[in-house]
């Protein structure tokens, strides 16, 4: 359906019929018109030129009325998932990885030295910067996915609703680099905010909450119950990309170890809580950019089930088409005028 921004201008359409009554301004004089033979080609050309004039005026009026095709939704089927990225913006994400620095410094100027210094420059990049770069590539490689995004530190911030538009997703990921994070991390509120993305949405394919963080959180019982209830209700998988910091025992600490990590470290407590949810859960521990890349590649390989989604086709302005065709008609009339015979030879 075509709509108009200024439909009242359509009242001017009858004026487009004026060329039908137009007469030549400078007729060529003849001794006797009856002596001229009937020329069907000339009559057809005259009707065509008058039709072009009528069409040009009509299209100009329509273009001034502002025609457009309104936005509409269309159902599409692809391979992918609905993914909510939960990106940690705490101050610790501005630091480097635990195992990012190469161990030994090679000598000379060969390929080994070049690889070393390239890796050293990457090691200076913060965990947050590396994560955003890889998430950007991940989103670009999955055109059928629908992405939402939450950034969090002390409180979660909902920065992107579900969309398939890559430009919008890239802008939201890049926005996470602005400013510096706070020292506190509240993963519980961030997860609840991420799970709320699926409220009142039909289940059309895989659902994933992708937590990208370098720390854990001590969740109280009420928060644990709310997260567990929402995860089971929404049938949502949780993927945790744990960016290990220096001096962190990681997620694989055993209960009863000498350091007591399994009982005191927030990351390990959160890891055990996710394992007890009864919903799909994968933990990826990354201590450098290569291990994080391997983790993202694994998710990219696994999450390729069919997904049905509604895509919004944006509004489309149709006035340029009217201007373009009207211009062609005017050029045709101008060419005919230039070829017009002003006098008999």
C-alpha positions as CSV (number, residue, x, y, z in Angstrom):
1,X,0.0,0.0,0.0
2,X,1.2,3.5,-0.9
3,X,0.7,6.4,1.4
4,X,1.3,10.1,1.2
5,X,2.8,12.7,3.5
6,X,0.7,15.5,2.0
7,X,-2.3,13.8,0.4
8,X,-4.1,17.2,0.0
9,X,-1.8,18.0,-2.9
10,X,-3.5,15.2,-4.9
11,X,-6.3,17.7,-5.5
12,X,-4.0,19.3,-8.1
13,X,-4.0,16.1,-10.3
14,X,-6.7,17.4,-12.7
15,X,-4.3,20.2,-13.8
16,X,-2.2,17.5,-15.4
17,X,-4.9,17.3,-18.2
18,X,-4.2,20.8,-19.4
19,X,-1.8,19.7,-22.2
20,X,-4.7,17.9,-23.9
21,X,-6.1,21.3,-24.9
22,X,-2.9,23.0,-25.7
23,X,-2.3,24.4,-29.2
24,X,0.9,25.3,-31.0
25,X,2.2,28.8,-30.3
26,X,3.9,29.2,-33.7
27,X,1.9,27.2,-36.3
28,X,3.5,26.8,-39.7
29,X,1.5,28.6,-42.4
30,X,0.1,26.6,-45.3
31,X,-1.7,27.7,-48.5
32,X,-4.6,25.3,-47.9
33,X,-4.7,22.7,-45.2
34,X,-7.0,20.4,-47.3
35,X,-4.1,19.9,-49.7
36,X,-2.0,18.2,-46.9
37,X,-2.3,14.5,-46.9
38,X,-3.5,12.7,-43.7
39,X,-0.4,11.6,-41.7
40,X,-1.1,8.9,-39.1
41,X,2.4,8.9,-37.9
42,X,2.2,12.6,-37.0
43,X,-1.1,12.1,-35.2
44,X,0.4,9.3,-33.2
45,X,3.5,11.4,-32.3
46,X,1.2,14.3,-31.3
47,X,-0.8,12.1,-29.0
48,X,2.5,10.6,-27.5
49,X,3.9,14.0,-26.8
50,X,0.7,15.2,-25.1
51,X,0.6,12.0,-23.1
52,X,4.2,12.6,-22.0
53,X,3.3,16.1,-20.9
54,X,0.3,14.8,-18.9
55,X,2.4,12.1,-17.3
56,X,5.1,14.6,-16.3
57,X,2.7,16.9,-14.6
58,X,0.9,14.1,-12.9
59,X,4.1,12.6,-11.6
60,X,5.3,15.9,-10.3
61,X,2.1,16.4,-8.3
62,X,2.4,12.8,-6.9
63,X,6.0,13.5,-6.0
64,X,5.1,16.7,-4.2
65,X,2.5,14.7,-2.2
66,X,5.3,12.6,-0.7
67,X,4.4,9.0,-1.6
68,X,6.0,6.3,0.4
69,X,5.7,2.6,1.1
70,X,5.2,2.1,4.9
71,X,7.3,-0.3,6.9
72,X,6.1,-3.9,7.2
73,X,7.2,-7.2,8.7
74,X,8.1,-10.3,6.8
75,X,8.7,-13.8,8.2
76,X,12.1,-15.3,7.4
77,X,13.8,-18.6,8.1
78,X,17.6,-18.9,8.7
79,X,20.2,-20.8,10.7
80,X,21.3,-19.2,14.0
81,X,20.0,-18.1,17.3
82,X,18.7,-15.3,19.4
83,X,21.7,-14.1,21.4
84,X,21.9,-11.6,24.2
85,X,25.4,-10.5,24.8
86,X,26.1,-9.5,28.4
87,X,29.3,-7.6,28.4
88,X,31.2,-6.8,31.6
89,X,32.3,-3.1,31.8
90,X,33.9,-3.2,35.2
91,X,37.3,-1.6,35.7
92,X,39.1,-5.0,35.7
93,X,38.1,-5.4,32.0
94,X,40.5,-2.6,31.2
95,X,43.4,-4.8,32.2
96,X,45.2,-7.4,30.1
97,X,44.8,-11.2,30.1
98,X,46.5,-13.4,32.7
99,X,48.6,-15.3,30.1
100,X,48.7,-12.8,27.3
101,X,52.5,-12.0,27.4
102,X,54.8,-14.3,25.5
103,X,57.2,-16.2,27.8
104,X,60.6,-15.8,26.1
105,X,62.1,-13.0,24.0
106,X,63.5,-14.3,20.7
107,X,66.7,-12.9,19.3
108,X,67.4,-11.6,15.9
109,X,64.9,-10.1,13.3
110,X,63.5,-13.3,11.9
111,X,59.8,-14.5,11.7
112,X,59.9,-15.7,15.3
113,X,60.8,-12.2,16.5
114,X,58.1,-10.6,14.3
115,X,55.5,-13.0,15.7
116,X,56.7,-12.2,19.2
117,X,56.4,-8.4,18.9
118,X,53.0,-8.7,17.2
119,X,51.9,-10.9,20.1
120,X,53.4,-8.4,22.6
121,X,51.4,-5.5,21.0
122,X,48.2,-7.6,21.4
123,X,49.1,-8.4,25.0
124,X,48.9,-4.7,25.8
125,X,45.3,-4.6,24.6
126,X,42.8,-4.9,27.5
127,X,40.5,-7.8,27.9
128,X,37.5,-5.6,27.1
129,X,39.0,-4.3,23.8
130,X,39.9,-7.8,22.6
131,X,36.5,-9.1,23.6
132,X,34.7,-6.3,21.7
133,X,36.8,-6.9,18.6
134,X,36.1,-10.7,18.5
135,X,32.4,-10.1,19.3
136,X,32.3,-7.7,16.4
137,X,33.7,-10.4,14.0
138,X,31.4,-13.0,15.5
139,X,28.3,-10.8,14.8
140,X,29.4,-10.1,11.3
141,X,29.8,-13.8,10.5
142,X,26.3,-14.7,11.6
143,X,23.8,-12.7,9.5
144,X,20.8,-14.7,10.5
145,X,21.2,-14.2,14.3
146,X,19.3,-11.7,16.2
147,X,21.4,-9.9,18.8
148,X,20.5,-8.0,21.9
149,X,23.1,-6.5,24.3
150,X,23.5,-5.6,28.0
151,X,26.5,-3.9,29.4
152,X,27.0,-3.9,33.2
153,X,29.1,-3.0,36.1
154,X,27.3,-1.9,39.2
155,X,24.0,-1.9,37.3
156,X,23.0,-3.4,34.0
157,X,22.3,-1.1,31.0
158,X,20.1,-2.3,28.2
159,X,21.8,-0.9,25.1
160,X,20.4,-2.9,22.2
161,X,17.1,-4.7,21.6
162,X,16.9,-7.7,19.4
163,X,18.0,-6.8,15.9
164,X,19.5,-8.4,12.8
165,X,20.9,-5.1,11.4
166,X,24.7,-5.5,11.5
167,X,25.4,-1.8,11.5
168,X,23.3,-1.4,14.7
169,X,25.0,-4.3,16.4
170,X,28.5,-3.0,15.5
171,X,27.6,0.4,16.9
172,X,26.4,-1.1,20.2
173,X,29.5,-3.2,20.6
174,X,31.7,-0.2,19.9
175,X,29.8,1.9,22.4
176,X,31.0,-0.4,25.2
177,X,34.5,1.2,24.8
178,X,33.3,4.7,25.8
179,X,34.4,5.7,29.3
180,X,35.8,3.7,32.2
181,X,34.0,1.0,34.2
182,X,33.4,1.0,37.9
183,X,35.1,-1.3,40.4
184,X,32.0,-3.3,41.3
185,X,30.4,-6.2,39.3
186,X,26.8,-7.2,39.7
187,X,26.4,-10.3,37.4
188,X,23.1,-11.3,39.0
189,X,21.2,-8.2,37.9
190,X,22.8,-8.3,34.5
191,X,21.7,-11.9,33.9
192,X,18.1,-11.1,35.0
193,X,18.1,-8.2,32.6
194,X,19.3,-10.4,29.8
195,X,16.8,-13.1,30.5
196,X,14.0,-10.5,30.4
197,X,14.7,-10.0,26.7
198,X,12.8,-13.2,26.0
199,X,9.7,-12.2,28.0
200,X,6.5,-12.5,25.9
201,X,8.5,-13.6,22.8
202,X,7.5,-16.7,20.8
203,X,10.0,-19.5,20.9
204,X,11.3,-19.7,17.3
205,X,14.8,-21.1,17.8
206,X,17.9,-21.3,20.0
207,X,18.2,-18.8,22.8
208,X,21.6,-17.9,24.3
209,X,22.8,-15.6,27.0
210,X,26.4,-14.9,26.2
211,X,28.1,-13.7,29.4
212,X,31.5,-12.1,28.7
213,X,33.2,-11.3,32.0
214,X,36.5,-11.7,33.9
215,X,34.9,-12.2,37.4
216,X,32.2,-13.9,39.3
217,X,29.6,-12.8,41.8
218,X,28.2,-14.0,45.1
219,X,24.5,-14.4,44.3
220,X,22.1,-14.5,47.2
221,X,19.4,-17.2,47.3
222,X,16.6,-14.9,46.0
223,X,18.7,-13.9,43.0
224,X,19.7,-17.5,42.3
225,X,16.0,-18.6,42.4
226,X,15.0,-15.8,40.0
227,X,17.7,-16.6,37.5
228,X,17.0,-20.3,37.7
229,X,13.3,-19.8,37.2
230,X,13.7,-17.4,34.3
231,X,16.4,-19.6,32.5
232,X,14.1,-22.7,32.7
233,X,11.0,-20.8,31.7
234,X,12.6,-19.2,28.7
235,X,14.6,-22.4,27.8
236,X,17.7,-20.3,27.5
237,X,21.3,-21.6,27.3
238,X,24.1,-19.8,29.0
239,X,27.6,-19.5,27.6
240,X,30.1,-18.0,29.9
241,X,33.3,-16.6,28.3
242,X,35.5,-16.3,31.4
243,X,38.4,-14.0,30.8
244,X,40.8,-15.1,33.4
245,X,42.8,-12.5,35.3
246,X,46.2,-12.8,36.8
247,X,46.3,-14.8,40.1
248,X,42.9,-16.3,39.4
249,X,42.6,-20.1,40.0
250,X,40.1,-20.3,37.2
251,X,36.9,-22.3,36.9
252,X,38.5,-25.8,37.4
253,X,39.5,-25.5,41.0
254,X,38.7,-28.6,42.9
255,X,36.8,-28.7,46.2
256,X,39.2,-29.0,49.2
257,X,42.2,-27.6,47.3
258,X,44.9,-25.9,49.5
259,X,43.8,-22.5,48.5
260,X,40.1,-23.1,49.1
261,X,39.2,-21.7,45.8
262,X,36.2,-23.9,45.2
263,X,34.6,-22.5,48.3
264,X,35.7,-18.8,48.3
265,X,36.4,-17.6,44.7
266,X,33.2,-16.0,43.3
267,X,34.0,-17.3,39.8
268,X,33.9,-20.9,40.9
269,X,30.7,-20.4,42.9
270,X,29.0,-18.9,39.9
271,X,30.3,-21.7,37.7
272,X,28.8,-24.3,40.0
273,X,25.5,-22.4,40.1
274,X,25.3,-22.4,36.3
275,X,26.0,-26.1,36.3
276,X,23.1,-26.7,38.6
277,X,20.5,-24.8,36.6
278,X,19.4,-27.8,34.5
279,X,19.6,-25.7,31.3
280,X,22.3,-25.9,28.6
281,X,25.5,-24.4,29.9
282,X,29.0,-24.1,28.5
283,X,32.0,-22.4,30.2
284,X,34.9,-21.2,28.1
285,X,38.0,-20.1,30.1
286,X,40.3,-17.8,28.2
287,X,43.6,-16.4,29.3
288,X,44.6,-14.8,26.0
289,X,43.1,-13.6,22.8
290,X,43.7,-16.9,20.9
291,X,41.8,-19.0,23.5
292,X,38.9,-16.5,23.4
293,X,38.9,-16.7,19.6
294,X,38.7,-20.5,19.9
295,X,35.8,-20.3,22.3
296,X,33.9,-18.0,20.0
297,X,34.6,-20.2,17.0
298,X,33.2,-23.2,19.0
299,X,29.9,-21.3,19.6
300,X,29.8,-20.3,16.0
301,X,30.1,-23.9,15.0
302,X,27.5,-25.3,17.4
303,X,24.7,-22.8,17.1
304,X,23.4,-23.3,13.6
305,X,19.9,-24.6,14.2
306,X,17.0,-23.3,12.1
307,X,15.4,-20.1,13.4
308,X,12.2,-18.3,12.4
309,X,12.1,-14.6,12.9
310,X,10.2,-11.5,11.8
311,X,12.2,-8.9,9.9
312,X,11.1,-5.3,9.7
313,X,11.4,-3.8,6.2
314,X,11.9,-0.1,6.6
315,X,9.8,2.7,5.0
316,X,10.7,3.5,1.5
317,X,10.4,6.9,-0.1
318,X,8.9,6.7,-3.6
319,X,9.1,10.4,-4.7
320,X,12.5,10.0,-6.4
321,X,11.0,7.6,-8.8
322,X,8.3,10.1,-9.7
323,X,10.9,12.9,-10.2
324,X,13.0,10.6,-12.4
325,X,10.2,9.5,-14.8
326,X,8.9,13.1,-15.0
327,X,12.5,14.2,-15.9
328,X,12.5,11.7,-18.8
329,X,9.2,13.0,-20.0
330,X,10.4,16.6,-19.9
331,X,13.6,15.6,-21.8
332,X,11.5,13.9,-24.4
333,X,9.3,17.1,-24.9
334,X,12.4,19.2,-25.0
335,X,13.9,17.0,-27.7
336,X,10.7,17.2,-29.7
337,X,10.7,21.0,-29.4
338,X,14.3,21.2,-30.7
339,X,13.3,19.1,-33.7
340,X,10.2,21.2,-34.5
341,X,10.0,22.7,-37.9
342,X,9.6,26.5,-37.6
343,X,9.0,27.2,-41.3
344,X,8.9,25.5,-44.6
345,X,12.1,25.5,-46.6
